[in-house]
């Protein structure tokens, strides 16, 4: 989507700047498993960002 493409360079730059953090992109349309993950996480709009510390 357009907003995802617009934020991608900033997301990538942050991943280089904060190499002690795991950055993950999930294509929710790539598989049924990814769609289920998005639904479980309550993702309704794109892009969506979730931040986890100590698995919470």
C-alpha distance matrix in Angstrom:
0.0 3.8 5.6 5.3 6.3 8.7 10.3 10.7 14.0 15.4 14.8 16.5 19.2 20.0 20.4 23.0 24.7 25.2 26.1 28.0 24.8 22.7 19.0 16.9 13.3 13.0 10.9 11.8 11.6 13.9 17.0 18.9 20.0 16.6 15.9 19.4 18.8 15.9 18.2 21.1 19.4 18.6 14.8 13.7 10.7 7.8 8.4 12.1 14.9 18.2 21.3 24.3 27.7 30.4 28.2 27.9
3.8 0.0 3.8 5.4 5.1 6.1 8.8 10.0 12.6 13.9 14.3 16.1 18.2 19.3 20.3 22.5 23.9 24.9 26.2 28.3 25.3 23.7 19.9 18.5 15.2 15.7 14.0 15.2 15.3 17.4 20.7 22.6 23.5 20.0 19.4 22.7 21.9 18.8 21.1 23.9 21.8 20.9 17.1 15.9 12.4 9.5 9.5 13.3 15.8 19.4 22.2 25.4 28.7 31.6 29.8 29.4
5.6 3.8 0.0 3.8 5.5 5.0 6.3 8.6 11.3 11.7 11.9 14.4 16.3 16.8 18.2 20.7 21.6 22.3 24.0 25.9 22.8 21.5 17.7 16.7 13.8 14.7 13.9 14.9 15.9 18.1 21.1 22.7 23.1 19.4 18.9 21.9 20.6 17.4 19.7 22.1 19.6 18.7 15.0 14.0 10.3 7.3 6.7 10.3 12.6 16.3 19.0 22.4 25.6 28.7 27.1 26.3
5.3 5.4 3.8 0.0 3.8 5.4 5.4 6.1 9.6 10.4 9.7 11.8 14.3 14.8 15.5 18.2 19.6 20.0 21.3 23.2 20.1 18.4 14.6 13.2 10.2 11.2 10.6 12.3 13.5 15.2 18.3 20.2 20.3 16.6 16.7 19.7 18.1 15.3 18.2 20.3 17.9 17.7 13.9 13.8 10.6 6.9 5.5 9.1 11.0 14.5 17.1 20.3 23.5 26.4 24.7 24.4
6.3 5.1 5.5 3.8 0.0 3.8 5.6 5.2 7.8 9.9 10.0 11.2 13.5 15.0 15.7 17.7 19.4 20.5 21.6 24.0 21.3 19.7 15.9 14.9 11.9 13.4 12.5 14.8 15.4 16.6 20.0 22.4 22.7 19.0 19.5 22.7 21.1 18.6 21.6 23.8 21.4 21.4 17.7 17.5 14.2 10.6 9.3 12.7 14.2 17.7 19.9 23.0 26.0 28.9 27.4 27.4
8.7 6.1 5.0 5.4 3.8 0.0 3.8 5.7 7.1 8.2 9.6 11.3 12.7 14.1 15.7 17.4 18.5 19.9 21.6 24.0 21.4 20.5 16.8 16.5 14.1 16.0 15.6 17.6 18.7 20.0 23.3 25.5 25.6 21.8 22.1 25.1 23.3 20.5 23.4 25.4 22.7 22.3 18.7 18.4 14.8 11.5 9.8 13.0 14.2 17.8 19.8 23.2 26.0 29.2 28.0 27.7
10.3 8.8 6.3 5.4 5.6 3.8 0.0 3.8 5.7 5.4 6.2 8.7 10.1 10.8 12.5 14.6 15.5 16.5 18.4 20.5 17.8 17.1 13.5 13.6 11.7 14.1 14.6 16.7 18.4 19.6 22.6 24.7 24.2 20.4 21.0 23.6 21.4 18.8 21.8 23.3 20.3 20.4 17.0 17.3 14.0 10.6 8.2 10.7 11.0 14.6 16.2 19.6 22.3 25.5 24.5 24.2
10.7 10.0 8.6 6.1 5.2 5.7 3.8 0.0 3.8 5.5 5.0 6.1 8.6 9.9 10.6 12.6 14.2 15.3 16.5 19.0 16.5 15.3 11.6 11.6 9.6 12.4 12.9 15.7 17.3 17.8 21.0 23.4 22.8 19.1 20.3 23.0 20.7 18.6 22.0 23.4 20.6 21.3 17.9 18.7 15.7 12.1 9.7 12.0 12.0 15.2 16.6 19.6 22.2 25.1 24.1 24.3
14.0 12.6 11.3 9.6 7.8 7.1 5.7 3.8 0.0 3.8 5.4 5.1 6.1 8.6 9.9 10.8 12.3 14.2 15.6 18.5 16.7 16.2 12.9 13.8 12.6 15.7 16.5 19.4 21.0 21.2 24.4 27.0 26.3 22.6 24.0 26.6 24.2 22.3 25.7 26.9 23.9 24.7 21.4 22.3 19.2 15.6 13.2 15.3 14.7 17.6 18.4 21.3 23.5 26.4 25.9 26.3
15.4 13.9 11.7 10.4 9.9 8.2 5.4 5.5 3.8 0.0 3.8 5.4 5.0 6.2 8.6 10.0 10.4 12.1 14.2 16.8 14.8 14.9 11.9 13.4 12.9 16.2 17.6 20.2 22.2 22.7 25.6 27.8 26.8 23.1 24.4 26.6 23.9 21.9 25.2 26.0 22.8 23.5 20.5 21.5 18.5 15.3 12.5 13.9 12.7 15.5 15.9 19.0 20.9 24.1 23.9 24.0
14.8 14.3 11.9 9.7 10.0 9.6 6.2 5.0 5.4 3.8 0.0 3.8 5.5 5.2 6.4 9.0 10.0 10.6 12.2 14.5 12.0 11.5 8.2 9.6 9.4 12.9 14.8 17.3 19.7 20.0 22.6 24.8 23.4 19.9 21.4 23.4 20.5 18.8 22.2 22.9 19.7 20.8 18.0 19.5 16.9 13.7 10.9 11.7 10.1 12.6 13.0 15.9 18.0 21.0 20.6 20.9
16.5 16.1 14.4 11.8 11.2 11.3 8.7 6.1 5.1 5.4 3.8 0.0 3.8 5.4 5.0 6.5 8.7 10.0 10.8 13.7 12.0 11.4 8.5 10.1 10.2 13.9 15.6 18.7 20.8 20.4 23.2 25.7 24.3 20.9 23.0 25.1 22.2 21.0 24.6 25.1 22.2 23.7 20.9 22.6 20.1 16.6 13.9 15.0 13.4 15.5 15.5 17.9 19.7 22.3 22.0 22.9
19.2 18.2 16.3 14.3 13.5 12.7 10.1 8.6 6.1 5.0 5.5 3.8 0.0 3.8 5.4 5.2 6.2 8.6 10.2 13.4 12.3 12.9 10.7 13.1 13.7 17.4 19.3 22.2 24.4 24.1 26.9 29.4 27.9 24.5 26.4 28.4 25.3 24.0 27.5 27.9 24.7 26.1 23.4 25.0 22.4 19.1 16.3 17.1 15.2 17.1 16.6 19.0 20.3 23.1 23.4 24.1
20.0 19.3 16.8 14.8 15.0 14.1 10.8 9.9 8.6 6.2 5.2 5.4 3.8 0.0 3.8 5.4 4.9 5.9 8.4 10.8 9.3 10.4 8.6 11.6 12.9 16.6 19.1 21.6 24.3 24.2 26.6 28.6 26.8 23.5 25.4 26.9 23.6 22.4 25.8 25.7 22.4 23.9 21.6 23.6 21.3 18.4 15.5 15.5 12.9 14.3 13.3 15.6 16.7 19.6 20.1 20.7
20.4 20.3 18.2 15.5 15.7 15.7 12.5 10.6 9.9 8.6 6.4 5.0 5.4 3.8 0.0 3.8 5.5 5.3 5.9 8.7 7.2 7.6 6.1 9.3 11.2 14.9 17.6 20.4 23.0 22.4 24.6 26.8 24.7 21.6 24.0 25.4 22.1 21.4 25.0 24.7 21.7 23.7 21.5 23.9 21.9 19.0 16.2 16.1 13.4 14.3 13.2 14.9 15.9 18.4 18.7 19.9
23.0 22.5 20.7 18.2 17.7 17.4 14.6 12.6 10.8 10.0 9.0 6.5 5.2 5.4 3.8 0.0 3.8 5.6 5.6 9.3 9.4 10.3 9.6 12.7 14.5 18.2 20.7 23.7 26.0 25.2 27.6 30.0 28.0 25.0 27.5 29.0 25.7 25.1 28.7 28.5 25.5 27.5 25.3 27.5 25.4 22.3 19.5 19.7 17.1 18.1 16.7 18.2 18.8 21.0 21.7 23.1
24.7 23.9 21.6 19.6 19.4 18.5 15.5 14.2 12.3 10.4 10.0 8.7 6.2 4.9 5.5 3.8 0.0 3.8 6.0 8.8 9.3 11.5 11.2 14.7 16.6 20.4 23.0 25.8 28.4 27.9 30.1 32.3 30.2 27.1 29.4 30.7 27.2 26.5 29.9 29.4 26.2 28.1 26.0 28.2 26.1 23.3 20.4 20.2 17.3 18.0 16.2 17.7 17.9 20.4 21.6 22.6
25.2 24.9 22.3 20.0 20.5 19.9 16.5 15.3 14.2 12.1 10.6 10.0 8.6 5.9 5.3 5.6 3.8 0.0 3.8 5.4 5.7 8.5 9.1 12.9 15.5 19.1 22.2 24.6 27.5 26.9 28.8 30.7 28.2 25.3 27.7 28.6 25.0 24.6 27.8 27.0 23.8 26.0 24.3 26.9 25.2 22.7 19.9 19.0 15.7 15.8 13.4 14.5 14.3 16.6 18.0 19.1
26.1 26.2 24.0 21.3 21.6 21.6 18.4 16.5 15.6 14.2 12.2 10.8 10.2 8.4 5.9 5.6 6.0 3.8 0.0 3.8 5.3 7.4 8.9 12.4 15.3 18.7 21.9 24.5 27.3 26.2 27.9 29.9 27.3 24.8 27.5 28.3 24.8 24.8 28.2 27.3 24.4 27.0 25.4 28.2 26.7 24.1 21.4 20.6 17.4 17.2 14.9 15.3 15.0 16.6 17.9 19.7
28.0 28.3 25.9 23.2 24.0 24.0 20.5 19.0 18.5 16.8 14.5 13.7 13.4 10.8 8.7 9.3 8.8 5.4 3.8 0.0 3.8 6.8 9.6 13.0 16.4 19.5 22.9 25.1 28.2 27.2 28.4 30.1 27.2 24.8 27.6 27.9 24.2 24.6 27.7 26.3 23.4 26.2 25.2 28.3 27.2 25.0 22.4 21.0 17.5 16.5 13.7 13.2 12.2 13.4 15.1 17.1
24.8 25.3 22.8 20.1 21.3 21.4 17.8 16.5 16.7 14.8 12.0 12.0 12.3 9.3 7.2 9.4 9.3 5.7 5.3 3.8 0.0 3.8 6.3 9.8 13.2 16.1 19.7 21.7 24.9 24.1 25.4 26.9 24.0 21.5 24.1 24.4 20.7 20.9 24.0 22.7 19.8 22.4 21.4 24.5 23.5 21.4 18.8 17.3 13.8 12.7 10.1 10.0 9.9 11.7 12.7 14.4
22.7 23.7 21.5 18.4 19.7 20.5 17.1 15.3 16.2 14.9 11.5 11.4 12.9 10.4 7.6 10.3 11.5 8.5 7.4 6.8 3.8 0.0 3.8 6.5 10.2 12.9 16.4 18.5 21.6 20.6 21.7 23.3 20.5 18.1 20.9 21.3 17.6 18.1 21.4 20.2 17.5 20.5 19.3 22.5 21.7 19.5 17.2 15.7 12.7 11.6 9.9 9.8 10.7 12.1 12.0 14.1
19.0 19.9 17.7 14.6 15.9 16.8 13.5 11.6 12.9 11.9 8.2 8.5 10.7 8.6 6.1 9.6 11.2 9.1 8.9 9.6 6.3 3.8 0.0 3.8 6.9 10.2 13.5 15.8 18.8 18.2 19.8 21.5 19.1 16.2 18.8 19.8 16.3 16.1 19.6 19.0 16.2 18.7 17.0 19.8 18.7 16.2 13.7 12.8 10.1 10.1 9.4 10.6 12.5 14.5 13.8 15.3
16.9 18.5 16.7 13.2 14.9 16.5 13.6 11.6 13.8 13.4 9.6 10.1 13.1 11.6 9.3 12.7 14.7 12.9 12.4 13.0 9.8 6.5 3.8 0.0 3.8 6.5 10.0 12.2 15.2 14.4 16.0 17.8 15.5 12.5 15.2 16.4 13.1 13.0 16.7 16.4 14.1 16.6 14.7 17.6 16.7 14.2 12.3 11.5 9.7 9.8 10.4 11.5 14.1 15.8 14.2 15.7
13.3 15.2 13.8 10.2 11.9 14.1 11.7 9.6 12.6 12.9 9.4 10.2 13.7 12.9 11.2 14.5 16.6 15.5 15.3 16.4 13.2 10.2 6.9 3.8 0.0 3.8 6.6 9.3 12.0 11.6 13.7 15.8 14.2 10.8 13.1 15.0 12.3 11.5 15.3 15.9 13.7 15.7 13.1 15.5 14.3 11.5 9.7 9.9 9.4 10.6 12.4 14.0 17.1 18.9 17.0 18.0
13.0 15.7 14.7 11.2 13.4 16.0 14.1 12.4 15.7 16.2 12.9 13.9 17.4 16.6 14.9 18.2 20.4 19.1 18.7 19.5 16.1 12.9 10.2 6.5 3.8 0.0 3.8 5.8 8.7 8.4 10.1 12.0 10.6 7.1 9.4 11.5 9.2 8.6 12.3 13.3 11.8 13.7 11.3 13.7 13.1 10.9 10.1 10.1 10.5 11.4 13.8 15.1 18.5 20.0 17.4 18.3
10.9 14.0 13.9 10.6 12.5 15.6 14.6 12.9 16.5 17.6 14.8 15.6 19.3 19.1 17.6 20.7 23.0 22.2 21.9 22.9 19.7 16.4 13.5 10.0 6.6 3.8 0.0 3.8 5.4 5.4 8.1 10.5 10.3 6.8 8.4 11.5 10.3 9.3 12.6 14.5 13.6 14.8 12.0 13.5 12.8 10.5 10.4 11.5 12.9 14.4 17.2 18.7 22.1 23.7 20.9 21.7
11.8 15.2 14.9 12.3 14.8 17.6 16.7 15.7 19.4 20.2 17.3 18.7 22.2 21.6 20.4 23.7 25.8 24.6 24.5 25.1 21.7 18.5 15.8 12.2 9.3 5.8 3.8 0.0 3.8 5.6 6.8 8.0 8.3 4.8 4.8 8.3 7.9 6.5 9.3 11.6 11.4 12.2 9.6 10.9 11.1 9.9 10.7 11.2 13.2 14.3 17.5 18.9 22.5 23.9 20.8 21.2
11.6 15.3 15.9 13.5 15.4 18.7 18.4 17.3 21.0 22.2 19.7 20.8 24.4 24.3 23.0 26.0 28.4 27.5 27.3 28.2 24.9 21.6 18.8 15.2 12.0 8.7 5.4 3.8 0.0 3.8 5.6 7.4 9.2 6.8 6.3 10.0 10.8 9.7 11.7 14.5 14.8 15.1 12.6 13.1 13.1 11.9 13.1 14.3 16.7 18.0 21.2 22.6 26.2 27.6 24.4 24.9
13.9 17.4 18.1 15.2 16.6 20.0 19.6 17.8 21.2 22.7 20.0 20.4 24.1 24.2 22.4 25.2 27.9 26.9 26.2 27.2 24.1 20.6 18.2 14.4 11.6 8.4 5.4 5.6 3.8 0.0 3.8 7.2 8.4 6.6 7.9 11.0 11.5 11.4 13.9 15.9 16.3 17.5 15.2 16.3 16.3 14.7 15.3 16.4 18.1 19.1 21.9 22.9 26.3 27.3 24.2 25.3
17.0 20.7 21.1 18.3 20.0 23.3 22.6 21.0 24.4 25.6 22.6 23.2 26.9 26.6 24.6 27.6 30.1 28.8 27.9 28.4 25.4 21.7 19.8 16.0 13.7 10.1 8.1 6.8 5.6 3.8 0.0 3.8 5.3 5.2 6.4 8.7 9.9 10.8 12.6 14.3 15.5 16.9 15.4 16.7 17.6 16.6 17.5 17.9 19.5 19.9 22.6 23.1 26.4 27.0 23.7 24.8
18.9 22.6 22.7 20.2 22.4 25.5 24.7 23.4 27.0 27.8 24.8 25.7 29.4 28.6 26.8 30.0 32.3 30.7 29.9 30.1 26.9 23.3 21.5 17.8 15.8 12.0 10.5 8.0 7.4 7.2 3.8 0.0 3.8 5.4 5.0 6.1 8.6 9.9 10.5 12.2 14.2 15.3 14.6 15.8 17.5 17.3 18.5 18.4 20.1 20.1 23.0 23.2 26.5 26.9 23.3 24.1
20.0 23.5 23.1 20.3 22.7 25.6 24.2 22.8 26.3 26.8 23.4 24.3 27.9 26.8 24.7 28.0 30.2 28.2 27.3 27.2 24.0 20.5 19.1 15.5 14.2 10.6 10.3 8.3 9.2 8.4 5.3 3.8 0.0 3.8 5.4 5.1 6.2 8.7 9.9 10.4 12.3 14.3 13.9 16.0 17.8 17.5 18.2 17.5 18.5 18.0 20.5 20.3 23.4 23.5 19.9 21.0
16.6 20.0 19.4 16.6 19.0 21.8 20.4 19.1 22.6 23.1 19.9 20.9 24.5 23.5 21.6 25.0 27.1 25.3 24.8 24.8 21.5 18.1 16.2 12.5 10.8 7.1 6.8 4.8 6.8 6.6 5.2 5.4 3.8 0.0 3.8 5.4 5.0 6.2 8.7 9.8 10.5 12.4 11.2 13.4 14.6 13.9 14.5 13.9 15.1 15.0 17.8 18.1 21.5 22.1 18.7 19.6
15.9 19.4 18.9 16.7 19.5 22.1 21.0 20.3 24.0 24.4 21.4 23.0 26.4 25.4 24.0 27.5 29.4 27.7 27.5 27.6 24.1 20.9 18.8 15.2 13.1 9.4 8.4 4.8 6.3 7.9 6.4 5.0 5.4 3.8 0.0 3.8 5.4 5.1 6.3 8.6 9.9 10.7 9.6 11.0 12.7 12.8 14.1 13.6 15.6 15.8 18.9 19.6 23.2 24.1 20.6 20.8
19.4 22.7 21.9 19.7 22.7 25.1 23.6 23.0 26.6 26.6 23.4 25.1 28.4 26.9 25.4 29.0 30.7 28.6 28.3 27.9 24.4 21.3 19.8 16.4 15.0 11.5 11.5 8.3 10.0 11.0 8.7 6.1 5.1 5.4 3.8 0.0 3.8 5.4 5.1 6.1 8.6 9.8 10.1 12.1 14.6 15.3 16.4 15.1 16.6 15.9 18.8 18.9 22.2 22.6 18.9 19.1
18.8 21.9 20.6 18.1 21.1 23.3 21.4 20.7 24.2 23.9 20.5 22.2 25.3 23.6 22.1 25.7 27.2 25.0 24.8 24.2 20.7 17.6 16.3 13.1 12.3 9.2 10.3 7.9 10.8 11.5 9.9 8.6 6.2 5.0 5.4 3.8 0.0 3.8 5.4 5.0 6.1 8.6 8.8 11.7 13.8 14.0 14.6 12.8 13.6 12.5 15.2 15.1 18.5 19.0 15.4 15.7
15.9 18.8 17.4 15.3 18.6 20.5 18.8 18.6 22.3 21.9 18.8 21.0 24.0 22.4 21.4 25.1 26.5 24.6 24.8 24.6 20.9 18.1 16.1 13.0 11.5 8.6 9.3 6.5 9.7 11.4 10.8 9.9 8.7 6.2 5.1 5.4 3.8 0.0 3.8 5.4 5.1 6.2 5.3 8.0 10.0 10.5 11.4 9.8 11.3 11.0 14.3 15.2 18.9 20.1 16.7 16.3
18.2 21.1 19.7 18.2 21.6 23.4 21.8 22.0 25.7 25.2 22.2 24.6 27.5 25.8 25.0 28.7 29.9 27.8 28.2 27.7 24.0 21.4 19.6 16.7 15.3 12.3 12.6 9.3 11.7 13.9 12.6 10.5 9.9 8.7 6.3 5.1 5.4 3.8 0.0 3.8 5.4 5.1 5.9 7.8 10.9 12.5 13.9 12.1 13.9 13.4 16.6 17.2 20.7 21.8 18.2 17.4
21.1 23.9 22.1 20.3 23.8 25.4 23.3 23.4 26.9 26.0 22.9 25.1 27.9 25.7 24.7 28.5 29.4 27.0 27.3 26.3 22.7 20.2 19.0 16.4 15.9 13.3 14.5 11.6 14.5 15.9 14.3 12.2 10.4 9.8 8.6 6.1 5.0 5.4 3.8 0.0 3.8 5.4 7.7 10.5 13.5 15.0 15.8 13.3 14.2 12.6 15.2 15.1 18.3 18.9 15.2 14.5
19.4 21.8 19.6 17.9 21.4 22.7 20.3 20.6 23.9 22.8 19.7 22.2 24.7 22.4 21.7 25.5 26.2 23.8 24.4 23.4 19.8 17.5 16.2 14.1 13.7 11.8 13.6 11.4 14.8 16.3 15.5 14.2 12.3 10.5 9.9 8.6 6.1 5.1 5.4 3.8 0.0 3.8 5.6 9.1 11.5 12.7 13.1 10.1 10.5 8.9 11.7 12.0 15.5 16.6 13.3 12.2
18.6 20.9 18.7 17.7 21.4 22.3 20.4 21.3 24.7 23.5 20.8 23.7 26.1 23.9 23.7 27.5 28.1 26.0 27.0 26.2 22.4 20.5 18.7 16.6 15.7 13.7 14.8 12.2 15.1 17.5 16.9 15.3 14.3 12.4 10.7 9.8 8.6 6.2 5.1 5.4 3.8 0.0 3.8 6.2 9.3 11.5 12.5 9.8 11.2 10.4 13.6 14.7 18.1 19.6 16.5 14.8
14.8 17.1 15.0 13.9 17.7 18.7 17.0 17.9 21.4 20.5 18.0 20.9 23.4 21.6 21.5 25.3 26.0 24.3 25.4 25.2 21.4 19.3 17.0 14.7 13.1 11.3 12.0 9.6 12.6 15.2 15.4 14.6 13.9 11.2 9.6 10.1 8.8 5.3 5.9 7.7 5.6 3.8 0.0 3.8 6.0 7.7 8.9 6.7 9.1 9.5 13.2 15.0 18.7 20.6 17.7 16.3
13.7 15.9 14.0 13.8 17.5 18.4 17.3 18.7 22.3 21.5 19.5 22.6 25.0 23.6 23.9 27.5 28.2 26.9 28.2 28.3 24.5 22.5 19.8 17.6 15.5 13.7 13.5 10.9 13.1 16.3 16.7 15.8 16.0 13.4 11.0 12.1 11.7 8.0 7.8 10.5 9.1 6.2 3.8 0.0 3.8 7.0 9.2 8.1 11.3 12.5 16.3 18.4 22.1 24.2 21.4 19.8
10.7 12.4 10.3 10.6 14.2 14.8 14.0 15.7 19.2 18.5 16.9 20.1 22.4 21.3 21.9 25.4 26.1 25.2 26.7 27.2 23.5 21.7 18.7 16.7 14.3 13.1 12.8 11.1 13.1 16.3 17.6 17.5 17.8 14.6 12.7 14.6 13.8 10.0 10.9 13.5 11.5 9.3 6.0 3.8 0.0 3.8 6.1 6.3 10.0 12.3 16.0 18.7 22.4 25.0 22.5 21.0
7.8 9.5 7.3 6.9 10.6 11.5 10.6 12.1 15.6 15.3 13.7 16.6 19.1 18.4 19.0 22.3 23.3 22.7 24.1 25.0 21.4 19.5 16.2 14.2 11.5 10.9 10.5 9.9 11.9 14.7 16.6 17.3 17.5 13.9 12.8 15.3 14.0 10.5 12.5 15.0 12.7 11.5 7.7 7.0 3.8 0.0 2.9 5.1 8.7 11.7 15.2 18.2 21.8 24.5 22.2 21.2
8.4 9.5 6.7 5.5 9.3 9.8 8.2 9.7 13.2 12.5 10.9 13.9 16.3 15.5 16.2 19.5 20.4 19.9 21.4 22.4 18.8 17.2 13.7 12.3 9.7 10.1 10.4 10.7 13.1 15.3 17.5 18.5 18.2 14.5 14.1 16.4 14.6 11.4 13.9 15.8 13.1 12.5 8.9 9.2 6.1 2.9 0.0 3.8 6.7 10.1 13.3 16.5 20.0 22.9 20.9 20.1
12.1 13.3 10.3 9.1 12.7 13.0 10.7 12.0 15.3 13.9 11.7 15.0 17.1 15.5 16.1 19.7 20.2 19.0 20.6 21.0 17.3 15.7 12.8 11.5 9.9 10.1 11.5 11.2 14.3 16.4 17.9 18.4 17.5 13.9 13.6 15.1 12.8 9.8 12.1 13.3 10.1 9.8 6.7 8.1 6.3 5.1 3.8 0.0 3.8 6.7 10.2 13.3 16.8 19.7 17.6 16.5
14.9 15.8 12.6 11.0 14.2 14.2 11.0 12.0 14.7 12.7 10.1 13.4 15.2 12.9 13.4 17.1 17.3 15.7 17.4 17.5 13.8 12.7 10.1 9.7 9.4 10.5 12.9 13.2 16.7 18.1 19.5 20.1 18.5 15.1 15.6 16.6 13.6 11.3 13.9 14.2 10.5 11.2 9.1 11.3 10.0 8.7 6.7 3.8 0.0 3.8 6.6 10.0 13.4 16.4 14.8 13.8
18.2 19.4 16.3 14.5 17.7 17.8 14.6 15.2 17.6 15.5 12.6 15.5 17.1 14.3 14.3 18.1 18.0 15.8 17.2 16.5 12.7 11.6 10.1 9.8 10.6 11.4 14.4 14.3 18.0 19.1 19.9 20.1 18.0 15.0 15.8 15.9 12.5 11.0 13.4 12.6 8.9 10.4 9.5 12.5 12.3 11.7 10.1 6.7 3.8 0.0 3.8 6.6 10.2 13.0 11.2 10.1
21.3 22.2 19.0 17.1 19.9 19.8 16.2 16.6 18.4 15.9 13.0 15.5 16.6 13.3 13.2 16.7 16.2 13.4 14.9 13.7 10.1 9.9 9.4 10.4 12.4 13.8 17.2 17.5 21.2 21.9 22.6 23.0 20.5 17.8 18.9 18.8 15.2 14.3 16.6 15.2 11.7 13.6 13.2 16.3 16.0 15.2 13.3 10.2 6.6 3.8 0.0 3.8 6.8 10.1 9.3 8.3
24.3 25.4 22.4 20.3 23.0 23.2 19.6 19.6 21.3 19.0 15.9 17.9 19.0 15.6 14.9 18.2 17.7 14.5 15.3 13.2 10.0 9.8 10.6 11.5 14.0 15.1 18.7 18.9 22.6 22.9 23.1 23.2 20.3 18.1 19.6 18.9 15.1 15.2 17.2 15.1 12.0 14.7 15.0 18.4 18.7 18.2 16.5 13.3 10.0 6.6 3.8 0.0 3.8 6.5 5.6 5.1
27.7 28.7 25.6 23.5 26.0 26.0 22.3 22.2 23.5 20.9 18.0 19.7 20.3 16.7 15.9 18.8 17.9 14.3 15.0 12.2 9.9 10.7 12.5 14.1 17.1 18.5 22.1 22.5 26.2 26.3 26.4 26.5 23.4 21.5 23.2 22.2 18.5 18.9 20.7 18.3 15.5 18.1 18.7 22.1 22.4 21.8 20.0 16.8 13.4 10.2 6.8 3.8 0.0 3.8 5.4 5.4
30.4 31.6 28.7 26.4 28.9 29.2 25.5 25.1 26.4 24.1 21.0 22.3 23.1 19.6 18.4 21.0 20.4 16.6 16.6 13.4 11.7 12.1 14.5 15.8 18.9 20.0 23.7 23.9 27.6 27.3 27.0 26.9 23.5 22.1 24.1 22.6 19.0 20.1 21.8 18.9 16.6 19.6 20.6 24.2 25.0 24.5 22.9 19.7 16.4 13.0 10.1 6.5 3.8 0.0 3.8 5.5
28.2 29.8 27.1 24.7 27.4 28.0 24.5 24.1 25.9 23.9 20.6 22.0 23.4 20.1 18.7 21.7 21.6 18.0 17.9 15.1 12.7 12.0 13.8 14.2 17.0 17.4 20.9 20.8 24.4 24.2 23.7 23.3 19.9 18.7 20.6 18.9 15.4 16.7 18.2 15.2 13.3 16.5 17.7 21.4 22.5 22.2 20.9 17.6 14.8 11.2 9.3 5.6 5.4 3.8 0.0 3.8
27.9 29.4 26.3 24.4 27.4 27.7 24.2 24.3 26.3 24.0 20.9 22.9 24.1 20.7 19.9 23.1 22.6 19.1 19.7 17.1 14.4 14.1 15.3 15.7 18.0 18.3 21.7 21.2 24.9 25.3 24.8 24.1 21.0 19.6 20.8 19.1 15.7 16.3 17.4 14.5 12.2 14.8 16.3 19.8 21.0 21.2 20.1 16.5 13.8 10.1 8.3 5.1 5.4 5.5 3.8 0.0
